[in-house]
Amino acid sequence: MSDPAALLRSPATIRERCRHILAAVEAGQSKYFTIHRSQLDEVARRVEQVTRRQYPDLRIPYHSRWRHFETGGVDRRGELALLLEGRDAAEQAQAHIDLTVMSVLLDAGAGPSWRFDEKGAEFTRSEGLGVATFRAFVAGCFSSDPLDPLRVDAPALQRVDDALLAQVFQVRDDNPLVGLTGRATLMRRLGDTLASQPGVFGADGRPGGLYDTLTQRGQLDRLPAPAVLQAVLDHLGPIWLTGSQLQGTPLGDCWPHPFAGGSGLTAGWVPFHKLSQWLTYSLLEPFEWAGVTLTDLDGLTGLPEYRNGGLLLDSRVIVPRDTSFASRTHTAADEAIVEWRALTVALVDELAPLVRERLHKKPEEMPLACILEGGTWAAGREIAKSLREGGSPPLKIESDGTVF
């Protein structure tokens, strides 16, 4: 294989390596965790209850950044549709993709103290970040063309600095945002990456170029969801700041673990690509709105982050061996965190059919994207609120704004 890192960009590899780690932990080889499968049925019951409460008709949308744009019951997509009137389906798709890519890449842990005020309504965490980035997009903060504010392009991104993002996110001494500098750096790297691939992102370097690239300028009306992820990883890979590299190739959200398995140069590495998969889930609707049918939705994996993984910790499916585990601060590179995230991916795959059975749904009726939304993410947040003041996650991870 000419690109040694290519194997680590496959959802099949994510699943395979995560299952290797789960098997090793179940065999008692882990220094960090034990697995209590007897609790999975209780987790499925909790997810079912949350899903029925949130979506009584069981018409569950995808787990997507677009849910955050609906925060507070405000129809921001409808607002954007009015602003995009007169543009054809491809142009609207490009604008939707521009917004999605920028917003998702700015969506990492905000920290417990940060707030965003939208006309007197206050939003926090991912919802607040979503609303803030939507408002910044509509205001043209990421467009270099004053005649077309509703776009994101390379020249504007290359000029992003801490001061601009502080303005976008209303950051002050009394309203701190975790990882502000890391987010600004990520935006500049995104701009450089878009500018370096005009064949994919066009002369202006717009993320919306993915629409033309993946649909062959609108000629294809069917896409496998893993192909969207593959394009995101292939074309946006250079933006990642984690430091993980293989023969000089940035790996992004990919980390070594002794139980990962594999062979050759990629042996011992477990990929997650959490933000890239979150981005892919969030891009599904913009493609569908443009008339593209997405297939193989379950080719993507569960997202190994605070809420899905927190649900499994708080529900005692994953149990730390060290009782002080939750009180310590970790990094994304720590072996224990890599292991917890791998267990999350593998166990969410096992949880999904239990949830479908309770809801009387087939996989094609309720793909993983809907279970996450219904679902595991909301149940993770709910159980966190019941156990800790402020609903903080059950563990602490230092964030530079590019992984969590």
Secondary structure, 3 states (H helix, E strand, C coil): CCCCCHHHHCHHHHHHHHHHHHHHHHCCCCCCEEECHHHHHHHHHHHHHHHHHHCCCCCCCCCCHHHHCCHHHCCHHHHHHHHCCCCCHHHHHHHHHHHHHHHHHCCCCCCCCCCEEECCEEECHHHHHHHHHHHHHHCCCCCCCCCCCCCCCHHHHCCCCHHHHHHHCCCECCECCCCHHHHHHHHHHHHHHHHCCHHHHCCCCCCCHHHHHHHCCCCCCEEEHHHHHHHHHHHHHHHCCCCCEECCEECCCEEECCCCCCCHHHCCEEECCHHHHHHHHHHHHHHHHCCCEEECHHHCCCCCCHHHHHHHHHCCCEEECCCCHHHCEECCCCHHHHHHHHHHHHHHHHHHHHHHHHHCCCCCCCCHHHHHHHHHHHHHHHHHHHHCHHHCCCCEECCCCCCC
